Amino acid sequence: MTELYKLELELFADYFQIYIQDEEADDDLSLEWTDEAVDRLLAIKEGVIAIGTVRNMDVPVKVKVYDSEPEILNDKELEIGQINECDLKVSSEKVVVSGCTDYFPDAKRIELPNGTYRTRIYYGKLDTLSEDELDGDDFYEVHLWKTNKHQELEIIKNRKASR
């Protein structure tokens, strides 16, 4: 497995969410944010992944693209509390990475060949929020790799089970 691309950003997680999406996908996820989606910090629909965050401030986000499935991060120092995995369908050859209220034309883009990408989302240091929940060391890391098979949503590590 080789890392093909890496993007590091600080994104404003307004409404406690950030987006990874196909450039041409409809990003209205109002119906997808069910109680279950809020609990798992992830809402999805074709071409769009909304990653829930534990605070609605600027949060650090890394996006890495691999040529094949990478190993799961398990470094104890990262204090990864939640790991979700789902598919992202790309049909515009561009993936947009943004906060949900960012000005879409200015958001960062990653050029990727069309197809299905397995997407693994790491939620780290979720328990480091200040008392007012405005500051913290929480971080979000997304790994993508192209696949030729559709897979269902998988919760690899549940933050509530690890308490």
Secondary structure, DSSP 8 states (H G I E B T S, - for coil): --EEEEEEEEEE-GGGEEEEEETTS----TTT--HHHHHHTEEEETTEEEEE-SSSSEEEEEEEEESS-------GGG-EEEEEEEEEEESSSEEEEEETTS-GGGSEEEE--SEEEEEEEEEE-TT---TTSS----EEEEEEEEESS----EEEE-TTTT-
